[in-house]
Amino acid sequence: MIFPIVSWVAIYFVVWWIALFATLPFAGRSQAEAGEVVPGSEAGAPERMPLRRLVLINTVVATVVFLVVMWVLTQDLFSLDDVPLLPKYKAV
């Protein structure tokens, strides 16, 4: 295996948190959309946050993204020499 298991867990952890921030805006309705703005709060604050559903959807999305990342990293589809912005080093 190209990475030890601890590295895969760390990559999954990072992907899960990035996916959380990507799926968070789709989770609930704002107080303005619901028509009930609590005095003293922002109208864009969530009315009710469905945390269980959010975590489940986020875990599914993060797992799919992680599996794609894992597949790309283990199949040697590209190397750092294929990245156009990095300098090319030649062996001496």
N, C-alpha and C positions, 0 to 999 in steps of 0.2 A: 504494500500500500504506500502511496506517495506521502501521505501525512499521517501522523499518529492520531489516535482517536480524540485526544484532547484538543488538537487543532480543528478537527471536524466539529466538535461541540462548540468551540469558540466561534467558528464561522457560522454555525446555525444560530447561535445566540445573537450575533450581529445582524444576520438576515432577518431574524424574528423581530428585533426592535425596529429595523428599518421598515419592515412590512407593517408593523403596528402604526407607525406614523403615516404610512401611505393609506391604510384602511380606516384610520380614525375618523376622517371627515365624513365617511359614508355610514357611520354607525347610528346616528340618532338625528332627531329633529331639534332645531334651535327653539328657544322660547318664543322668538318672533314668529316662526312658522306655526307654532302651536297656538299662538294668539294669547298666551298668558305670560307676560313678562313680570317676574318677581321684582318689586321695588328694591332698588339698590344694587341690582345685578345687571350684567351686560345682556342685551337682547340676543346676542349671538351665542350665549351660553346654552349648553344642552338642557333640554327639558328633562329628559330621563335617558340615562346611558345604559344600554343593554350590554353589560360587561361580559356575561357568559357567551352570548352570541358573537360579540366582537372578538373575544379570545379564540373561540372556535374557528371563525372565518379567518382570522389572522394566522392561526396555526396551520391551517390548510394551505393558505397562500404562501406562507414562509417555507413550508415543507416542499411545495412544488418548485419554488425558486431555488431552494437549497439543493434539491436533487439535480436541477439543471446545472447549477454551479459545480456541484460535485462531479457530474458527468464530464463537463468541459475540462475541469482540472485533471481528471484521471485519464482522459483519452488522448492527451498530447495533441490537441487540435491546433494549437498555436503555441509559440514560445515568446519570450520577451523580445526576441529579434523581430517579431512580426508587428510590434507596436510602433507606429510611425514616429512618435515624438521622442522616443528614447534614442540615445546615441548608439551607433553600431561599433562594437569593439571587436577587433581582430586579434587572433592569437599571434603572439610574437615568436 
